[in-house]
């Protein structure tokens, strides 16, 4: 019979990872990103599925992995430092006026890191995003009744290749 007591739980539970202890790094967006990145996620992926028909039935087998887009939320500073950097990156991919960009995708692919931290600031787990690029820079809401608030916006990145973690290769 399973021991469902609080003492058994306490003995098995080491400590919980905290969702507010993390660091996001994207070199091209500057060193302040780590401080003004208000929100992020640990990445998701899904496995494609191939249905193989056989005598009126479907055998389901694993297909290819699909890496979902990744979004971060940024607090906007008065220098617009991160926003300016991501707008320049986006313009490199496809110019606002010129409607042209580089022929070589390596000219705009970048890498990013999300680190889950412990309460002492040590690194518990690391995710490395390979070959990301911004697909959307959200609006910044402006309103006369937005007192005592800091502007924020989101950036959505396509994961061009893959991500790696401490536990996945």
Chimera marker file (.cmm) of the C-alpha trace (Angstrom):
<marker_set name="trace">
<marker id="1" x="0.000" y="0.000" z="0.000" r="1" g="1" b="0" radius="0.5"/>
<marker id="2" x="1.307" y="3.458" z="-0.868" r="1" g="1" b="0" radius="0.5"/>
<marker id="3" x="2.295" y="5.757" z="1.993" r="1" g="1" b="0" radius="0.5"/>
<marker id="4" x="0.283" y="8.932" z="1.355" r="1" g="1" b="0" radius="0.5"/>
<marker id="5" x="1.353" y="10.717" z="4.536" r="1" g="1" b="0" radius="0.5"/>
<marker id="6" x="2.748" y="14.231" z="4.589" r="1" g="1" b="0" radius="0.5"/>
<marker id="7" x="6.013" y="12.826" z="5.968" r="1" g="1" b="0" radius="0.5"/>
<marker id="8" x="6.397" y="10.519" z="2.950" r="1" g="1" b="0" radius="0.5"/>
<marker id="9" x="5.717" y="13.444" z="0.645" r="1" g="1" b="0" radius="0.5"/>
<marker id="10" x="8.196" y="15.660" z="2.519" r="1" g="1" b="0" radius="0.5"/>
<marker id="11" x="10.831" y="12.928" z="2.291" r="1" g="1" b="0" radius="0.5"/>
<marker id="12" x="10.372" y="12.545" z="-1.461" r="1" g="1" b="0" radius="0.5"/>
<marker id="13" x="9.996" y="16.241" z="-2.357" r="1" g="1" b="0" radius="0.5"/>
<marker id="14" x="13.351" y="18.022" z="-2.542" r="1" g="1" b="0" radius="0.5"/>
<marker id="15" x="12.287" y="21.520" z="-3.556" r="1" g="1" b="0" radius="0.5"/>
<marker id="16" x="10.199" y="23.047" z="-6.323" r="1" g="1" b="0" radius="0.5"/>
<marker id="17" x="11.575" y="25.020" z="-9.260" r="1" g="1" b="0" radius="0.5"/>
<marker id="18" x="10.306" y="28.614" z="-9.107" r="1" g="1" b="0" radius="0.5"/>
<marker id="19" x="8.784" y="30.164" z="-12.252" r="1" g="1" b="0" radius="0.5"/>
<marker id="20" x="10.107" y="33.638" z="-11.349" r="1" g="1" b="0" radius="0.5"/>
<marker id="21" x="13.765" y="32.562" z="-11.218" r="1" g="1" b="0" radius="0.5"/>
<marker id="22" x="15.069" y="32.531" z="-14.784" r="1" g="1" b="0" radius="0.5"/>
<marker id="23" x="17.383" y="34.360" z="-17.167" r="1" g="1" b="0" radius="0.5"/>
<marker id="24" x="16.918" y="34.902" z="-20.921" r="1" g="1" b="0" radius="0.5"/>
<marker id="25" x="19.933" y="35.720" z="-23.078" r="1" g="1" b="0" radius="0.5"/>
<marker id="26" x="19.937" y="36.767" z="-26.742" r="1" g="1" b="0" radius="0.5"/>
<marker id="27" x="23.251" y="38.484" z="-27.475" r="1" g="1" b="0" radius="0.5"/>
<marker id="28" x="21.857" y="40.627" z="-30.301" r="1" g="1" b="0" radius="0.5"/>
<marker id="29" x="19.237" y="42.180" z="-28.002" r="1" g="1" b="0" radius="0.5"/>
<marker id="30" x="21.794" y="43.468" z="-25.507" r="1" g="1" b="0" radius="0.5"/>
<marker id="31" x="22.860" y="42.728" z="-21.961" r="1" g="1" b="0" radius="0.5"/>
<marker id="32" x="19.833" y="44.433" z="-20.405" r="1" g="1" b="0" radius="0.5"/>
<marker id="33" x="17.455" y="41.775" z="-21.783" r="1" g="1" b="0" radius="0.5"/>
<marker id="34" x="18.200" y="39.552" z="-18.780" r="1" g="1" b="0" radius="0.5"/>
<marker id="35" x="16.746" y="42.256" z="-16.523" r="1" g="1" b="0" radius="0.5"/>
<marker id="36" x="13.845" y="43.544" z="-18.626" r="1" g="1" b="0" radius="0.5"/>
<marker id="37" x="12.578" y="40.167" z="-19.871" r="1" g="1" b="0" radius="0.5"/>
<marker id="38" x="9.447" y="40.025" z="-17.709" r="1" g="1" b="0" radius="0.5"/>
<marker id="39" x="8.217" y="36.696" z="-19.012" r="1" g="1" b="0" radius="0.5"/>
<marker id="40" x="9.222" y="33.677" z="-21.032" r="1" g="1" b="0" radius="0.5"/>
<marker id="41" x="8.450" y="29.994" z="-21.256" r="1" g="1" b="0" radius="0.5"/>
<marker id="42" x="10.399" y="26.830" z="-21.213" r="1" g="1" b="0" radius="0.5"/>
<marker id="43" x="9.967" y="25.588" z="-24.780" r="1" g="1" b="0" radius="0.5"/>
<marker id="44" x="7.537" y="23.076" z="-26.140" r="1" g="1" b="0" radius="0.5"/>
<marker id="45" x="7.805" y="20.631" z="-28.973" r="1" g="1" b="0" radius="0.5"/>
<marker id="46" x="5.534" y="17.984" z="-30.360" r="1" g="1" b="0" radius="0.5"/>
<marker id="47" x="6.019" y="14.799" z="-32.262" r="1" g="1" b="0" radius="0.5"/>
<marker id="48" x="4.351" y="14.445" z="-35.606" r="1" g="1" b="0" radius="0.5"/>
<marker id="49" x="2.386" y="11.323" z="-36.250" r="1" g="1" b="0" radius="0.5"/>
<marker id="50" x="2.201" y="9.137" z="-39.330" r="1" g="1" b="0" radius="0.5"/>
<marker id="51" x="-0.855" y="6.967" z="-39.826" r="1" g="1" b="0" radius="0.5"/>
<marker id="52" x="0.086" y="3.782" z="-41.663" r="1" g="1" b="0" radius="0.5"/>
<marker id="53" x="-2.998" y="1.997" z="-42.998" r="1" g="1" b="0" radius="0.5"/>
<marker id="54" x="-3.132" y="-1.776" z="-42.690" r="1" g="1" b="0" radius="0.5"/>
<marker id="55" x="-6.197" y="-3.909" z="-43.387" r="1" g="1" b="0" radius="0.5"/>
<marker id="56" x="-8.721" y="-1.292" z="-42.314" r="1" g="1" b="0" radius="0.5"/>
<marker id="57" x="-6.762" y="-0.106" z="-39.286" r="1" g="1" b="0" radius="0.5"/>
<marker id="58" x="-4.317" y="2.695" z="-38.673" r="1" g="1" b="0" radius="0.5"/>
<marker id="59" x="-0.941" y="1.986" z="-37.135" r="1" g="1" b="0" radius="0.5"/>
<marker id="60" x="0.362" y="5.179" z="-35.546" r="1" g="1" b="0" radius="0.5"/>
<marker id="61" x="4.122" y="5.689" z="-35.737" r="1" g="1" b="0" radius="0.5"/>
<marker id="62" x="6.274" y="8.604" z="-34.680" r="1" g="1" b="0" radius="0.5"/>
<marker id="63" x="6.960" y="11.284" z="-37.253" r="1" g="1" b="0" radius="0.5"/>
<marker id="64" x="9.206" y="14.327" z="-37.090" r="1" g="1" b="0" radius="0.5"/>
<marker id="65" x="9.561" y="16.674" z="-34.155" r="1" g="1" b="0" radius="0.5"/>
<marker id="66" x="7.990" y="20.115" z="-34.526" r="1" g="1" b="0" radius="0.5"/>
<marker id="67" x="9.422" y="23.003" z="-32.500" r="1" g="1" b="0" radius="0.5"/>
<marker id="68" x="6.798" y="25.560" z="-31.479" r="1" g="1" b="0" radius="0.5"/>
<marker id="69" x="7.351" y="29.308" z="-31.680" r="1" g="1" b="0" radius="0.5"/>
<marker id="70" x="8.803" y="30.920" z="-28.567" r="1" g="1" b="0" radius="0.5"/>
<marker id="71" x="7.562" y="34.189" z="-27.056" r="1" g="1" b="0" radius="0.5"/>
<marker id="72" x="9.068" y="36.544" z="-24.499" r="1" g="1" b="0" radius="0.5"/>
<marker id="73" x="7.549" y="39.598" z="-22.791" r="1" g="1" b="0" radius="0.5"/>
<marker id="74" x="9.800" y="42.629" z="-22.423" r="1" g="1" b="0" radius="0.5"/>
<marker id="75" x="9.523" y="45.665" z="-20.135" r="1" g="1" b="0" radius="0.5"/>
<marker id="76" x="10.209" y="48.707" z="-22.294" r="1" g="1" b="0" radius="0.5"/>
<marker id="77" x="12.852" y="51.101" z="-20.938" r="1" g="1" b="0" radius="0.5"/>
<marker id="78" x="13.036" y="54.780" z="-21.864" r="1" g="1" b="0" radius="0.5"/>
<marker id="79" x="15.898" y="54.048" z="-24.278" r="1" g="1" b="0" radius="0.5"/>
<marker id="80" x="13.756" y="51.490" z="-26.156" r="1" g="1" b="0" radius="0.5"/>
<marker id="81" x="16.991" y="49.453" z="-26.190" r="1" g="1" b="0" radius="0.5"/>
<marker id="82" x="15.551" y="45.957" z="-26.675" r="1" g="1" b="0" radius="0.5"/>
<marker id="83" x="12.755" y="47.128" z="-28.968" r="1" g="1" b="0" radius="0.5"/>
<marker id="84" x="15.192" y="49.079" z="-31.141" r="1" g="1" b="0" radius="0.5"/>
<marker id="85" x="17.511" y="46.056" z="-31.377" r="1" g="1" b="0" radius="0.5"/>
<marker id="86" x="14.735" y="43.623" z="-32.345" r="1" g="1" b="0" radius="0.5"/>
<marker id="87" x="13.271" y="46.114" z="-34.857" r="1" g="1" b="0" radius="0.5"/>
<marker id="88" x="16.722" y="46.423" z="-36.472" r="1" g="1" b="0" radius="0.5"/>
<marker id="89" x="17.010" y="42.617" z="-36.549" r="1" g="1" b="0" radius="0.5"/>
<marker id="90" x="13.560" y="42.335" z="-38.119" r="1" g="1" b="0" radius="0.5"/>
<marker id="91" x="14.424" y="45.032" z="-40.671" r="1" g="1" b="0" radius="0.5"/>
<marker id="92" x="17.561" y="43.093" z="-41.601" r="1" g="1" b="0" radius="0.5"/>
<marker id="93" x="15.341" y="40.120" z="-42.460" r="1" g="1" b="0" radius="0.5"/>
<marker id="94" x="12.952" y="42.209" z="-44.558" r="1" g="1" b="0" radius="0.5"/>
<marker id="95" x="13.298" y="45.980" z="-44.862" r="1" g="1" b="0" radius="0.5"/>
<marker id="96" x="10.239" y="48.108" z="-44.081" r="1" g="1" b="0" radius="0.5"/>
<marker id="97" x="10.730" y="50.322" z="-47.103" r="1" g="1" b="0" radius="0.5"/>
<marker id="98" x="12.861" y="48.195" z="-49.406" r="1" g="1" b="0" radius="0.5"/>
<marker id="99" x="11.024" y="44.879" z="-48.915" r="1" g="1" b="0" radius="0.5"/>
<marker id="100" x="14.314" y="43.022" z="-49.403" r="1" g="1" b="0" radius="0.5"/>
<marker id="101" x="16.543" y="41.003" z="-47.118" r="1" g="1" b="0" radius="0.5"/>
<marker id="102" x="19.602" y="38.784" z="-47.178" r="1" g="1" b="0" radius="0.5"/>
<marker id="103" x="19.811" y="35.768" z="-49.456" r="1" g="1" b="0" radius="0.5"/>
<marker id="104" x="21.733" y="33.776" z="-46.833" r="1" g="1" b="0" radius="0.5"/>
<marker id="105" x="19.549" y="32.755" z="-43.864" r="1" g="1" b="0" radius="0.5"/>
<marker id="106" x="22.647" y="32.612" z="-41.672" r="1" g="1" b="0" radius="0.5"/>
<marker id="107" x="22.721" y="36.420" z="-41.873" r="1" g="1" b="0" radius="0.5"/>
<marker id="108" x="19.715" y="36.627" z="-39.535" r="1" g="1" b="0" radius="0.5"/>
<marker id="109" x="19.640" y="33.363" z="-37.584" r="1" g="1" b="0" radius="0.5"/>
<marker id="110" x="20.599" y="33.857" z="-33.931" r="1" g="1" b="0" radius="0.5"/>
<marker id="111" x="20.756" y="31.720" z="-30.792" r="1" g="1" b="0" radius="0.5"/>
<marker id="112" x="19.132" y="32.225" z="-27.402" r="1" g="1" b="0" radius="0.5"/>
<marker id="113" x="19.354" y="30.699" z="-23.937" r="1" g="1" b="0" radius="0.5"/>
<marker id="114" x="16.823" y="30.299" z="-21.126" r="1" g="1" b="0" radius="0.5"/>
<marker id="115" x="18.210" y="29.262" z="-17.775" r="1" g="1" b="0" radius="0.5"/>
<marker id="116" x="16.064" y="28.086" z="-14.878" r="1" g="1" b="0" radius="0.5"/>
<marker id="117" x="17.710" y="29.355" z="-11.683" r="1" g="1" b="0" radius="0.5"/>
<marker id="118" x="17.652" y="28.171" z="-8.099" r="1" g="1" b="0" radius="0.5"/>
<marker id="119" x="17.061" y="30.422" z="-5.104" r="1" g="1" b="0" radius="0.5"/>
<marker id="120" x="20.783" y="31.149" z="-4.795" r="1" g="1" b="0" radius="0.5"/>
<marker id="121" x="21.073" y="32.197" z="-8.468" r="1" g="1" b="0" radius="0.5"/>
<marker id="122" x="22.677" y="28.948" z="-9.584" r="1" g="1" b="0" radius="0.5"/>
<marker id="123" x="21.664" y="27.326" z="-12.867" r="1" g="1" b="0" radius="0.5"/>
<marker id="124" x="19.291" y="24.368" z="-12.506" r="1" g="1" b="0" radius="0.5"/>
<marker id="125" x="18.525" y="23.707" z="-16.153" r="1" g="1" b="0" radius="0.5"/>
<marker id="126" x="19.404" y="25.294" z="-19.490" r="1" g="1" b="0" radius="0.5"/>
<marker id="127" x="17.613" y="25.469" z="-22.829" r="1" g="1" b="0" radius="0.5"/>
<marker id="128" x="19.476" y="26.600" z="-25.959" r="1" g="1" b="0" radius="0.5"/>
<marker id="129" x="17.422" y="27.751" z="-28.940" r="1" g="1" b="0" radius="0.5"/>
<marker id="130" x="19.221" y="27.348" z="-32.261" r="1" g="1" b="0" radius="0.5"/>
<marker id="131" x="18.612" y="29.550" z="-35.291" r="1" g="1" b="0" radius="0.5"/>
<marker id="132" x="15.803" y="31.758" z="-34.015" r="1" g="1" b="0" radius="0.5"/>
<marker id="133" x="14.463" y="34.897" z="-35.676" r="1" g="1" b="0" radius="0.5"/>
<marker id="134" x="11.672" y="37.318" z="-34.761" r="1" g="1" b="0" radius="0.5"/>
<marker id="135" x="8.355" y="36.736" z="-36.518" r="1" g="1" b="0" radius="0.5"/>
<marker id="136" x="6.317" y="39.276" z="-34.558" r="1" g="1" b="0" radius="0.5"/>
<marker id="137" x="6.976" y="42.336" z="-32.426" r="1" g="1" b="0" radius="0.5"/>
<marker id="138" x="3.753" y="43.207" z="-30.664" r="1" g="1" b="0" radius="0.5"/>
<marker id="139" x="2.218" y="46.617" z="-30.211" r="1" g="1" b="0" radius="0.5"/>
<marker id="140" x="2.796" y="48.727" z="-27.108" r="1" g="1" b="0" radius="0.5"/>
<marker id="141" x="-0.493" y="49.891" z="-25.616" r="1" g="1" b="0" radius="0.5"/>
<marker id="142" x="-0.689" y="53.614" z="-24.898" r="1" g="1" b="0" radius="0.5"/>
<marker id="143" x="-3.538" y="55.101" z="-22.841" r="1" g="1" b="0" radius="0.5"/>
<marker id="144" x="-4.167" y="58.163" z="-20.670" r="1" g="1" b="0" radius="0.5"/>
<marker id="145" x="-5.495" y="55.965" z="-17.859" r="1" g="1" b="0" radius="0.5"/>
<marker id="146" x="-2.399" y="53.733" z="-17.658" r="1" g="1" b="0" radius="0.5"/>
<marker id="147" x="-0.996" y="55.227" z="-14.459" r="1" g="1" b="0" radius="0.5"/>
<marker id="148" x="1.720" y="53.536" z="-12.453" r="1" g="1" b="0" radius="0.5"/>
<marker id="149" x="2.605" y="51.118" z="-15.237" r="1" g="1" b="0" radius="0.5"/>
<marker id="150" x="5.619" y="50.289" z="-17.383" r="1" g="1" b="0" radius="0.5"/>
<marker id="151" x="5.172" y="49.660" z="-21.084" r="1" g="1" b="0" radius="0.5"/>
<marker id="152" x="5.684" y="46.097" z="-22.235" r="1" g="1" b="0" radius="0.5"/>
<marker id="153" x="5.573" y="44.185" z="-25.491" r="1" g="1" b="0" radius="0.5"/>
<marker id="154" x="6.050" y="40.643" z="-26.701" r="1" g="1" b="0" radius="0.5"/>
<marker id="155" x="8.426" y="39.202" z="-29.256" r="1" g="1" b="0" radius="0.5"/>
<marker id="156" x="7.609" y="35.922" z="-30.965" r="1" g="1" b="0" radius="0.5"/>
<marker id="157" x="10.485" y="33.941" z="-32.418" r="1" g="1" b="0" radius="0.5"/>
<marker id="158" x="10.434" y="31.098" z="-34.917" r="1" g="1" b="0" radius="0.5"/>
<marker id="159" x="12.724" y="28.280" z="-33.868" r="1" g="1" b="0" radius="0.5"/>
<marker id="160" x="14.467" y="27.770" z="-37.192" r="1" g="1" b="0" radius="0.5"/>
<marker id="161" x="16.273" y="24.564" z="-36.320" r="1" g="1" b="0" radius="0.5"/>
<marker id="162" x="15.801" y="23.090" z="-32.847" r="1" g="1" b="0" radius="0.5"/>
<marker id="163" x="16.345" y="23.555" z="-29.141" r="1" g="1" b="0" radius="0.5"/>
<marker id="164" x="18.510" y="21.563" z="-26.759" r="1" g="1" b="0" radius="0.5"/>
<marker id="165" x="18.259" y="21.146" z="-23.019" r="1" g="1" b="0" radius="0.5"/>
<marker id="166" x="20.338" y="19.538" z="-20.301" r="1" g="1" b="0" radius="0.5"/>
<marker id="167" x="18.173" y="16.450" z="-20.728" r="1" g="1" b="0" radius="0.5"/>
<marker id="168" x="17.605" y="16.279" z="-24.495" r="1" g="1" b="0" radius="0.5"/>
<marker id="169" x="19.984" y="15.815" z="-27.388" r="1" g="1" b="0" radius="0.5"/>
<link id1="1" id2="2" r="1" g="1" b="0" radius="0.2"/>
<link id1="2" id2="3" r="1" g="1" b="0" radius="0.2"/>
<link id1="3" id2="4" r="1" g="1" b="0" radius="0.2"/>
<link id1="4" id2="5" r="1" g="1" b="0" radius="0.2"/>
<link id1="5" id2="6" r="1" g="1" b="0" radius="0.2"/>
<link id1="6" id2="7" r="1" g="1" b="0" radius="0.2"/>
<link id1="7" id2="8" r="1" g="1" b="0" radius="0.2"/>
<link id1="8" id2="9" r="1" g="1" b="0" radius="0.2"/>
<link id1="9" id2="10" r="1" g="1" b="0" radius="0.2"/>
<link id1="10" id2="11" r="1" g="1" b="0" radius="0.2"/>
<link id1="11" id2="12" r="1" g="1" b="0" radius="0.2"/>
<link id1="12" id2="13" r="1" g="1" b="0" radius="0.2"/>
<link id1="13" id2="14" r="1" g="1" b="0" radius="0.2"/>
<link id1="14" id2="15" r="1" g="1" b="0" radius="0.2"/>
<link id1="15" id2="16" r="1" g="1" b="0" radius="0.2"/>
<link id1="16" id2="17" r="1" g="1" b="0" radius="0.2"/>
<link id1="17" id2="18" r="1" g="1" b="0" radius="0.2"/>
<link id1="18" id2="19" r="1" g="1" b="0" radius="0.2"/>
<link id1="19" id2="20" r="1" g="1" b="0" radius="0.2"/>
<link id1="20" id2="21" r="1" g="1" b="0" radius="0.2"/>
<link id1="21" id2="22" r="1" g="1" b="0" radius="0.2"/>
<link id1="22" id2="23" r="1" g="1" b="0" radius="0.2"/>
<link id1="23" id2="24" r="1" g="1" b="0" radius="0.2"/>
<link id1="24" id2="25" r="1" g="1" b="0" radius="0.2"/>
<link id1="25" id2="26" r="1" g="1" b="0" radius="0.2"/>
<link id1="26" id2="27" r="1" g="1" b="0" radius="0.2"/>
<link id1="27" id2="28" r="1" g="1" b="0" radius="0.2"/>
<link id1="28" id2="29" r="1" g="1" b="0" radius="0.2"/>
<link id1="29" id2="30" r="1" g="1" b="0" radius="0.2"/>
<link id1="30" id2="31" r="1" g="1" b="0" radius="0.2"/>
<link id1="31" id2="32" r="1" g="1" b="0" radius="0.2"/>
<link id1="32" id2="33" r="1" g="1" b="0" radius="0.2"/>
<link id1="33" id2="34" r="1" g="1" b="0" radius="0.2"/>
<link id1="34" id2="35" r="1" g="1" b="0" radius="0.2"/>
<link id1="35" id2="36" r="1" g="1" b="0" radius="0.2"/>
<link id1="36" id2="37" r="1" g="1" b="0" radius="0.2"/>
<link id1="37" id2="38" r="1" g="1" b="0" radius="0.2"/>
<link id1="38" id2="39" r="1" g="1" b="0" radius="0.2"/>
<link id1="39" id2="40" r="1" g="1" b="0" radius="0.2"/>
<link id1="40" id2="41" r="1" g="1" b="0" radius="0.2"/>
<link id1="41" id2="42" r="1" g="1" b="0" radius="0.2"/>
<link id1="42" id2="43" r="1" g="1" b="0" radius="0.2"/>
<link id1="43" id2="44" r="1" g="1" b="0" radius="0.2"/>
<link id1="44" id2="45" r="1" g="1" b="0" radius="0.2"/>
<link id1="45" id2="46" r="1" g="1" b="0" radius="0.2"/>
<link id1="46" id2="47" r="1" g="1" b="0" radius="0.2"/>
<link id1="47" id2="48" r="1" g="1" b="0" radius="0.2"/>
<link id1="48" id2="49" r="1" g="1" b="0" radius="0.2"/>
<link id1="49" id2="50" r="1" g="1" b="0" radius="0.2"/>
<link id1="50" id2="51" r="1" g="1" b="0" radius="0.2"/>
<link id1="51" id2="52" r="1" g="1" b="0" radius="0.2"/>
<link id1="52" id2="53" r="1" g="1" b="0" radius="0.2"/>
<link id1="53" id2="54" r="1" g="1" b="0" radius="0.2"/>
<link id1="54" id2="55" r="1" g="1" b="0" radius="0.2"/>
<link id1="55" id2="56" r="1" g="1" b="0" radius="0.2"/>
<link id1="56" id2="57" r="1" g="1" b="0" radius="0.2"/>
<link id1="57" id2="58" r="1" g="1" b="0" radius="0.2"/>
<link id1="58" id2="59" r="1" g="1" b="0" radius="0.2"/>
<link id1="59" id2="60" r="1" g="1" b="0" radius="0.2"/>
<link id1="60" id2="61" r="1" g="1" b="0" radius="0.2"/>
<link id1="61" id2="62" r="1" g="1" b="0" radius="0.2"/>
<link id1="62" id2="63" r="1" g="1" b="0" radius="0.2"/>
<link id1="63" id2="64" r="1" g="1" b="0" radius="0.2"/>
<link id1="64" id2="65" r="1" g="1" b="0" radius="0.2"/>
<link id1="65" id2="66" r="1" g="1" b="0" radius="0.2"/>
<link id1="66" id2="67" r="1" g="1" b="0" radius="0.2"/>
<link id1="67" id2="68" r="1" g="1" b="0" radius="0.2"/>
<link id1="68" id2="69" r="1" g="1" b="0" radius="0.2"/>
<link id1="69" id2="70" r="1" g="1" b="0" radius="0.2"/>
<link id1="70" id2="71" r="1" g="1" b="0" radius="0.2"/>
<link id1="71" id2="72" r="1" g="1" b="0" radius="0.2"/>
<link id1="72" id2="73" r="1" g="1" b="0" radius="0.2"/>
<link id1="73" id2="74" r="1" g="1" b="0" radius="0.2"/>
<link id1="74" id2="75" r="1" g="1" b="0" radius="0.2"/>
<link id1="75" id2="76" r="1" g="1" b="0" radius="0.2"/>
<link id1="76" id2="77" r="1" g="1" b="0" radius="0.2"/>
<link id1="77" id2="78" r="1" g="1" b="0" radius="0.2"/>
<link id1="78" id2="79" r="1" g="1" b="0" radius="0.2"/>
<link id1="79" id2="80" r="1" g="1" b="0" radius="0.2"/>
<link id1="80" id2="81" r="1" g="1" b="0" radius="0.2"/>
<link id1="81" id2="82" r="1" g="1" b="0" radius="0.2"/>
<link id1="82" id2="83" r="1" g="1" b="0" radius="0.2"/>
<link id1="83" id2="84" r="1" g="1" b="0" radius="0.2"/>
<link id1="84" id2="85" r="1" g="1" b="0" radius="0.2"/>
<link id1="85" id2="86" r="1" g="1" b="0" radius="0.2"/>
<link id1="86" id2="87" r="1" g="1" b="0" radius="0.2"/>
<link id1="87" id2="88" r="1" g="1" b="0" radius="0.2"/>
<link id1="88" id2="89" r="1" g="1" b="0" radius="0.2"/>
<link id1="89" id2="90" r="1" g="1" b="0" radius="0.2"/>
<link id1="90" id2="91" r="1" g="1" b="0" radius="0.2"/>
<link id1="91" id2="92" r="1" g="1" b="0" radius="0.2"/>
<link id1="92" id2="93" r="1" g="1" b="0" radius="0.2"/>
<link id1="93" id2="94" r="1" g="1" b="0" radius="0.2"/>
<link id1="94" id2="95" r="1" g="1" b="0" radius="0.2"/>
<link id1="95" id2="96" r="1" g="1" b="0" radius="0.2"/>
<link id1="96" id2="97" r="1" g="1" b="0" radius="0.2"/>
<link id1="97" id2="98" r="1" g="1" b="0" radius="0.2"/>
<link id1="98" id2="99" r="1" g="1" b="0" radius="0.2"/>
<link id1="99" id2="100" r="1" g="1" b="0" radius="0.2"/>
<link id1="100" id2="101" r="1" g="1" b="0" radius="0.2"/>
<link id1="101" id2="102" r="1" g="1" b="0" radius="0.2"/>
<link id1="102" id2="103" r="1" g="1" b="0" radius="0.2"/>
<link id1="103" id2="104" r="1" g="1" b="0" radius="0.2"/>
<link id1="104" id2="105" r="1" g="1" b="0" radius="0.2"/>
<link id1="105" id2="106" r="1" g="1" b="0" radius="0.2"/>
<link id1="106" id2="107" r="1" g="1" b="0" radius="0.2"/>
<link id1="107" id2="108" r="1" g="1" b="0" radius="0.2"/>
<link id1="108" id2="109" r="1" g="1" b="0" radius="0.2"/>
<link id1="109" id2="110" r="1" g="1" b="0" radius="0.2"/>
<link id1="110" id2="111" r="1" g="1" b="0" radius="0.2"/>
<link id1="111" id2="112" r="1" g="1" b="0" radius="0.2"/>
<link id1="112" id2="113" r="1" g="1" b="0" radius="0.2"/>
<link id1="113" id2="114" r="1" g="1" b="0" radius="0.2"/>
<link id1="114" id2="115" r="1" g="1" b="0" radius="0.2"/>
<link id1="115" id2="116" r="1" g="1" b="0" radius="0.2"/>
<link id1="116" id2="117" r="1" g="1" b="0" radius="0.2"/>
<link id1="117" id2="118" r="1" g="1" b="0" radius="0.2"/>
<link id1="118" id2="119" r="1" g="1" b="0" radius="0.2"/>
<link id1="119" id2="120" r="1" g="1" b="0" radius="0.2"/>
<link id1="120" id2="121" r="1" g="1" b="0" radius="0.2"/>
<link id1="121" id2="122" r="1" g="1" b="0" radius="0.2"/>
<link id1="122" id2="123" r="1" g="1" b="0" radius="0.2"/>
<link id1="123" id2="124" r="1" g="1" b="0" radius="0.2"/>
<link id1="124" id2="125" r="1" g="1" b="0" radius="0.2"/>
<link id1="125" id2="126" r="1" g="1" b="0" radius="0.2"/>
<link id1="126" id2="127" r="1" g="1" b="0" radius="0.2"/>
<link id1="127" id2="128" r="1" g="1" b="0" radius="0.2"/>
<link id1="128" id2="129" r="1" g="1" b="0" radius="0.2"/>
<link id1="129" id2="130" r="1" g="1" b="0" radius="0.2"/>
<link id1="130" id2="131" r="1" g="1" b="0" radius="0.2"/>
<link id1="131" id2="132" r="1" g="1" b="0" radius="0.2"/>
<link id1="132" id2="133" r="1" g="1" b="0" radius="0.2"/>
<link id1="133" id2="134" r="1" g="1" b="0" radius="0.2"/>
<link id1="134" id2="135" r="1" g="1" b="0" radius="0.2"/>
<link id1="135" id2="136" r="1" g="1" b="0" radius="0.2"/>
<link id1="136" id2="137" r="1" g="1" b="0" radius="0.2"/>
<link id1="137" id2="138" r="1" g="1" b="0" radius="0.2"/>
<link id1="138" id2="139" r="1" g="1" b="0" radius="0.2"/>
<link id1="139" id2="140" r="1" g="1" b="0" radius="0.2"/>
<link id1="140" id2="141" r="1" g="1" b="0" radius="0.2"/>
<link id1="141" id2="142" r="1" g="1" b="0" radius="0.2"/>
<link id1="142" id2="143" r="1" g="1" b="0" radius="0.2"/>
<link id1="143" id2="144" r="1" g="1" b="0" radius="0.2"/>
<link id1="144" id2="145" r="1" g="1" b="0" radius="0.2"/>
<link id1="145" id2="146" r="1" g="1" b="0" radius="0.2"/>
<link id1="146" id2="147" r="1" g="1" b="0" radius="0.2"/>
<link id1="147" id2="148" r="1" g="1" b="0" radius="0.2"/>
<link id1="148" id2="149" r="1" g="1" b="0" radius="0.2"/>
<link id1="149" id2="150" r="1" g="1" b="0" radius="0.2"/>
<link id1="150" id2="151" r="1" g="1" b="0" radius="0.2"/>
<link id1="151" id2="152" r="1" g="1" b="0" radius="0.2"/>
<link id1="152" id2="153" r="1" g="1" b="0" radius="0.2"/>
<link id1="153" id2="154" r="1" g="1" b="0" radius="0.2"/>
<link id1="154" id2="155" r="1" g="1" b="0" radius="0.2"/>
<link id1="155" id2="156" r="1" g="1" b="0" radius="0.2"/>
<link id1="156" id2="157" r="1" g="1" b="0" radius="0.2"/>
<link id1="157" id2="158" r="1" g="1" b="0" radius="0.2"/>
<link id1="158" id2="159" r="1" g="1" b="0" radius="0.2"/>
<link id1="159" id2="160" r="1" g="1" b="0" radius="0.2"/>
<link id1="160" id2="161" r="1" g="1" b="0" radius="0.2"/>
<link id1="161" id2="162" r="1" g="1" b="0" radius="0.2"/>
<link id1="162" id2="163" r="1" g="1" b="0" radius="0.2"/>
<link id1="163" id2="164" r="1" g="1" b="0" radius="0.2"/>
<link id1="164" id2="165" r="1" g="1" b="0" radius="0.2"/>
<link id1="165" id2="166" r="1" g="1" b="0" radius="0.2"/>
<link id1="166" id2="167" r="1" g="1" b="0" radius="0.2"/>
<link id1="167" id2="168" r="1" g="1" b="0" radius="0.2"/>
<link id1="168" id2="169" r="1" g="1" b="0" radius="0.2"/>
</marker_set>
